């Protein structure tokens, strides 16, 4: 599933880095922390590789 915003894509990238061991899991905060626990490496890779052009910085929850 592609990322819906730039913030979501950045969080997925951080979670992916932690899952691969490129950064410490203890450094994760907020959404990236829960993403790392709940998503597979393939799902994170797909979300993190989404193109940023035309994406909003944040998407409202409604």
N, C-alpha and C positions, 0 to 999 in steps of 0.2 A: 504494500500500500504506500503510495507516495505521500510525502509530507505536505501538510496543508498550509504551513507558514515557515518563514525563515527560522523562527525560534524553535519550532518542532524539529526542523532539519538539523540545527546545531545541537540540540539535546540528543538526537539520535546518533550524531557523530561522536559525541563525548561518550555515550553509553557503549558504542561499538568499540571505541579505543580501549575502554576499561575491560570489556569482555575479551578482547584480544590480548590484553596484558600490556598495552602500550602506555597506560596510565593507571594509577592506583584507584581501586573501587572506592576507597575512603574519600577521594577528592570529588566524587560526584555529589550533586545537590539536586533537589527537586525532581523535575520530570525525568531527567537523565538517570537518576538513581532508580526510579521505579521501572523505567524502560529497560534498563540493564537486567533487572531481575525477571521481568515478565516476557521479554521478547527474545526470539532466537537471533543468532548472528546474521542469518540470511535476511530476516525481517528488518533488522537494524540497518544492514547494508543497503537494502532497497530504499528505505526511508532517507538515509543520509545522502544517497546519491541523487536525490531529486534535484532538478534544475531550480535555481533560485529566481531566475528572471520572471517577473510578474507576480511573485508571491508577496503577500503582506508580511510585515514584521511579526504581528500577532493576529490571531483570529479569535473573535469573541466566542464564548461558550454557548450562546443561544442559537 
